């Protein structure tokens, strides 16, 4: 038996008046998901947890079968693992976003989804000017980077995508060493504002990356290995460091696909090809798509519908056809949380999932792939999101 999870980050949503009181999932043209759904069991799962951040870190950890209350240490520790950063006992990793701030207002948490090439040069400058023997900056992908420092685990920091359009000063980090972090963030503005990359970005009508934003801190993540728990070898494919970091920590092989961006222009075809290739040797693949979440954060209704349709046509359809050559297989499609257009951030409401088993096709009595229909009509519900993974693997 082969197993694959297709995770559309933040795909679940709420009804939107502008599209006839439908959700983007309901409004999208998604023939492949509709076809598979009618032959699958389905239900609702609550990946996010009370008392923890409403983030993809917690959500993906839960979907992969780990109780976040037990294992979660902080988002940045996951991303650090994927970048090959070995955190020492007294070190804390922080996510370091390149953001666009104007007149003290958070305008863009991603600096217009700055390219990795541009970002790498800016983070190198930040490390040269603000780094020290106790502070080190590491470049990641696009706007997502890492800072490692000694101490700082008691900081409370807000994600920049949660404060769009708000005054940043109200949301600066709080706690031990917060004044040090705030000063670095302010100093970064002086370094980045007039940088030639930002001059060029403004000339091209793009948002500048004129500040770093530090948040998501955490210490080293340690997880039981998939092979030890289930006797399986697996792989993870994602453009997002935190997802790859979780995969590494649970013993999955991280497969890097050329041209992946974590956005609507990502290399969907490449992800599918690499996933199917991996399954020739592996038992399990976790294929993560970020574009749906980004469109939710952008408040882009048509963009989110398009992202779902691309997920359906470029990923779901080819994966379903490709899995048939392996004989028996299970396929699950779900989200790690909702990212409703109306709030432009993550919410902790349950999200739909459906599981196709090639050896036990069913006639799903719920005809419409819809958050509302599944919530109303399915009696399969997981309030503890981490219980879904063993259900998927074992049942």
C-alpha positions in Angstrom: 0.0 0.0 0.0 1.2 3.5 -0.9 0.1 6.6 1.0 0.0 10.2 -0.1 -1.5 13.4 1.5 -2.2 16.4 -0.6 -2.3 19.3 1.7 -3.7 22.6 0.3 -2.6 25.1 3.0 -5.4 27.3 4.2 -7.8 26.1 1.5 -10.9 26.0 3.7 -12.8 29.2 4.0 -16.2 30.8 4.8 -19.1 31.8 2.5 -18.4 35.1 0.6 -21.2 37.4 -0.5 -19.4 38.5 -3.6 -19.4 35.0 -5.1 -23.0 34.1 -4.2 -22.5 33.2 -0.6 -20.2 30.3 -1.6 -16.8 29.5 -0.3 -13.9 29.5 -2.8 -13.8 25.7 -2.6 -17.5 25.6 -3.5 -17.1 28.2 -6.3 -14.0 26.6 -7.9 -14.1 24.3 -10.9 -12.5 21.2 -9.5 -13.6 18.1 -11.4 -10.8 15.9 -10.1 -11.5 16.6 -6.5 -15.2 16.2 -7.1 -14.7 12.8 -8.7 -12.4 11.5 -6.0 -14.6 12.9 -3.3 -17.7 10.9 -4.5 -15.7 7.7 -4.0 -14.2 8.7 -0.6 -15.0 8.8 3.1 -15.0 12.4 4.4 -15.2 14.3 7.6 -14.0 17.3 9.6 -10.8 17.8 11.4 -9.6 20.6 13.8 -5.8 20.9 13.2 -5.2 24.0 15.3 -5.2 23.9 19.1 -6.4 26.0 21.9 -3.5 27.8 23.7 -1.1 27.6 20.7 -0.6 29.9 17.7 -3.0 29.6 14.9 -0.3 28.8 12.4 0.7 26.3 9.7 3.4 25.1 12.1 0.8 23.8 14.5 -1.6 22.7 11.8 0.9 20.7 9.7 2.4 19.1 12.9 -1.1 17.9 13.8 -2.0 16.7 10.3 1.2 14.6 10.4 0.1 12.9 13.6 1.9 14.8 16.3 0.1 16.4 19.3 1.3 20.0 19.2 0.7 20.4 22.9 3.4 17.7 23.4 5.9 18.5 20.7 5.5 22.1 19.5 8.4 24.4 20.4 7.9 27.2 17.9 7.7 27.8 14.2 11.2 29.0 13.5 12.8 25.8 15.0 11.1 23.8 12.2 12.4 26.1 9.5 15.9 26.2 11.0 16.0 22.4 10.8 15.3 22.5 7.1 18.0 25.0 6.5 20.5 22.7 8.3 20.8 24.9 11.3 21.7 22.8 14.4 20.3 24.7 17.3 22.3 24.4 20.6 20.6 24.1 23.9 20.8 27.8 24.7 19.8 29.0 21.3 16.5 30.2 20.0 15.5 30.5 16.3 13.3 33.3 15.1 11.4 33.6 11.8 12.7 36.7 10.1 10.3 38.1 7.5 11.3 40.7 5.0 8.3 43.1 5.1 7.1 46.3 3.6 6.2 49.0 6.2 5.0 52.5 5.3 4.4 55.3 7.8 4.5 52.8 10.6 1.9 50.6 9.1 2.4 46.9 8.0 1.6 47.0 4.3 2.9 43.6 3.1 4.1 40.7 5.2 6.1 39.3 2.2 7.5 42.5 0.6 5.6 41.6 -2.6 6.8 38.0 -2.5 10.3 39.2 -3.0 12.5 36.9 -5.0 15.0 34.6 -3.2 17.9 36.1 -5.1 17.0 39.6 -4.0 16.2 38.5 -0.4 19.5 36.7 -0.1 21.5 39.9 -0.7 19.4 41.8 1.8 19.7 39.2 4.5 23.5 39.0 3.9 23.6 42.8 4.5 21.5 42.4 7.7 23.8 39.7 9.0 26.9 41.7 8.3 25.6 44.8 10.0 23.4 43.4 12.8 24.8 40.0 13.4 27.3 39.2 16.1 28.8 36.2 18.0 25.4 35.8 19.7 23.2 36.6 16.7 23.2 35.1 13.2 20.9 35.6 10.2 20.4 32.8 7.7 18.8 33.3 4.2 15.8 31.1 3.3 13.3 31.4 0.4 11.6 34.6 -0.8 10.5 36.6 2.3 11.1 33.8 4.8 14.4 33.8 6.7 15.8 32.8 10.1 17.7 34.5 12.9 19.3 32.5 15.7 20.3 34.1 19.0 21.2 33.0 22.5 18.1 33.3 24.7 14.8 34.9 23.9 12.5 31.9 24.4 10.2 34.0 26.6 9.4 36.5 23.9 5.8 37.0 22.7 5.8 38.1 19.1 3.0 38.5 16.5 3.1 37.2 12.9 3.2 40.0 10.3 0.4 38.5 8.2 -1.9 38.9 11.2 -1.4 42.7 11.4 -1.9 43.9 7.8 -2.9 47.5 7.8 -2.1 48.0 11.5 0.4 50.1 13.3 3.5 48.0 13.9 4.5 49.7 17.1 1.5 48.2 18.9 2.7 44.7 17.9 6.4 44.8 18.6 7.8 41.8 20.5 7.3 41.7 24.3 9.2 39.9 27.0 12.8 39.2 27.9 15.2 40.7 25.4 12.3 42.3 23.5 14.0 45.7 23.5 17.0 44.2 21.8 14.8 42.6 19.1 12.9 45.9 18.5 16.1 47.8 18.1 17.3 45.4 15.5 14.0 45.7 13.6 14.3 49.5 13.7 17.9 49.4 12.6 17.0 47.2 9.7 14.8 49.9 8.3 17.8 52.3 8.2 19.8 49.6 6.3 17.2 48.5 3.9 15.1 51.6 3.0 17.6 53.0 0.5 19.2 49.8 -0.7 19.6 49.6 -4.5 17.4 46.5 -4.6 14.5 48.4 -3.1 15.2 51.4 -5.3 14.8 49.1 -8.3 11.7 47.4 -6.8 10.0 50.8 -6.4 10.9 51.8 -9.9 9.2 48.6 -11.1 6.1 49.3 -9.0 6.9 46.5 -6.5 6.7 46.8 -2.7 10.2 47.3 -1.2 11.6 45.0 1.5 12.4 47.8 3.9 12.3 46.0 7.3 12.8 42.7 9.1 10.1 41.3 11.3 11.1 38.8 14.0 8.5 36.3 15.4 7.7 32.6 15.6 10.6 31.8 18.0 11.4 28.3 19.2 14.0 25.9 20.4 15.1 22.6 18.8 12.3 20.3 17.6 12.5 16.6 18.3 9.9 14.2 17.0 9.4 10.4 17.0 10.3 9.0 13.5 7.7 7.8 11.1 9.7 4.6 10.5 9.8 3.8 14.2 6.0 4.5 14.7 4.6 3.0 11.5 7.5 1.1 9.9 7.3 3.3 6.8 9.8 5.4 4.8 8.5 8.7 3.6 9.2 12.0 1.8 8.0 15.6 2.0 7.7 18.1 -0.9 7.0 21.7 -0.1 8.3 25.2 -0.9 7.9 26.1 2.8 10.8 25.6 5.2 8.6 24.9 8.2 6.9 22.0 6.5 10.2 20.5 5.3 11.6 21.0 8.7 8.8 19.0 10.3 9.5 16.3 7.7 13.2 16.2 8.5 12.5 15.9 12.2 10.1 13.0 11.7 12.6 11.2 9.4 11.2 12.1 6.0 13.4 12.8 3.0 13.1 16.4 1.9 12.8 16.5 -1.9 13.7 19.9 -3.4 11.8 20.6 -6.6 13.2 23.2 -9.0 11.0 26.3 -9.5 8.8 26.0 -6.4 7.9 29.4 -5.0 5.1 28.8 -2.4 2.9 31.0 -4.6 0.4 30.7 -7.4 3.2 30.6 -9.9 4.9 27.5 -8.3 6.1 24.5 -10.3 3.0 22.3 -9.7 4.0 19.9 -12.4 7.4 19.4 -10.9 6.0 18.6 -7.5 3.8 15.9 -9.0 6.6 14.3 -11.0 8.9 14.3 -8.0 6.2 12.9 -5.7 5.4 10.0 -8.0 9.1 9.3 -8.5 9.6 9.2 -4.7 6.8 6.7 -4.3 8.7 4.2 -6.3 10.9 3.7 -3.3 9.0 5.3 -0.5 5.8 4.3 1.3 4.4 7.7 2.0 4.6 11.3 0.5 3.4 14.5 2.1 2.8 17.0 -0.8 2.2 20.5 0.5 0.8 23.4 -1.6 1.1 26.9 -0.2 -0.7 29.0 -2.9 -4.2 28.7 -1.4 -3.0 30.1 1.9 -1.2 33.0 0.3 -4.3 34.0 -1.6 -6.3 34.0 1.6 -3.8 36.2 3.3 -3.9 38.6 0.3 -7.7 38.8 0.6 -7.9 37.8 -3.1 -11.1 35.9 -3.8 -10.5 35.2 -7.5 -6.9 34.4 -6.7 -7.9 31.8 -4.1 -10.4 30.2 -6.5 -7.7 30.1 -9.2 -5.2 28.5 -6.7 -7.8 25.8 -5.9 -8.4 25.2 -9.6 -4.7 24.9 -10.2 -4.3 22.5 -7.3 -7.1 20.4 -8.8 -5.9 20.3 -12.4 -2.2 20.4 -11.9 -1.8 18.3 -8.8 -4.9 16.3 -7.8 -5.7 14.9 -11.2 -2.2 13.9 -12.2 -1.4 12.4 -8.8 -4.6 10.4 -8.8 -3.8 9.0 -12.3 -0.1 8.4 -11.4 -1.0 6.5 -8.2 -2.8 3.9 -10.1 0.5 2.4 -11.4 1.4 1.5 -7.8 -1.6 -0.8 -7.3 -3.2 -0.3 -3.9 -3.0 3.2 -2.5 -4.6 5.7 -0.1 -4.9 9.4 -0.9 -6.1 12.1 1.5 -6.8 15.7 0.7 -7.2 18.3 3.4 -6.0 21.7 4.8 -3.9 22.5 7.9 -6.3 25.3 8.8 -8.8 27.7 7.2 -7.5 31.1 5.9 -10.8 32.9 5.3 -10.8 35.8 2.9 -12.8 38.0 5.2 -10.2 38.0 8.0 -7.0 37.4 5.8 -5.5 35.2 8.5 -5.7 31.7 10.0 -8.7 30.6 12.0 -9.1 27.5 14.2 -12.4 26.2 12.8 -12.5 22.6 11.6 -11.7 21.9 8.0 -12.8 19.2 5.6 -10.8 16.1 4.7 -11.6 13.1 2.4 -9.8 9.8 2.0 -9.8 7.7 -1.1 -8.8 4.0 -0.7 -8.2 2.2 -4.0 -9.1 -1.1 -2.3 -12.4 0.1 -0.8 -14.1 2.6 -3.0 -17.3 3.9 -1.5 -20.4 5.8 -2.7 -20.2 9.0 -0.7 -23.7 10.1 0.3 -22.6 13.7 0.4 -22.7 14.9 -3.2 -21.0 18.3 -2.9 -17.4 18.9 -1.8 -18.2 21.7 0.6 -17.1 22.8 4.0 -20.8 23.3 5.0 -22.1 20.1 3.5 -19.4 17.9 5.1 -19.8 19.6 8.5 -23.5 19.1 8.4 -23.7 15.6 7.0 -20.6 13.6 8.0 -20.4 11.9 11.4 -16.6 11.6 11.2 -15.0 14.3 13.2 -11.6 14.8 14.8 -11.4 17.4 17.5 -7.9 16.4 18.1 -6.3 16.9 14.7 -3.4 14.6 15.3 -5.7 11.6 15.5 -6.5 11.9 11.8 -3.1 10.6 10.6 -3.2 7.2 12.3 -6.9 6.9 11.1 -5.6 7.5 7.6 -2.7 5.1 7.8 -4.3 2.2 9.8 -8.0 2.2 9.1 
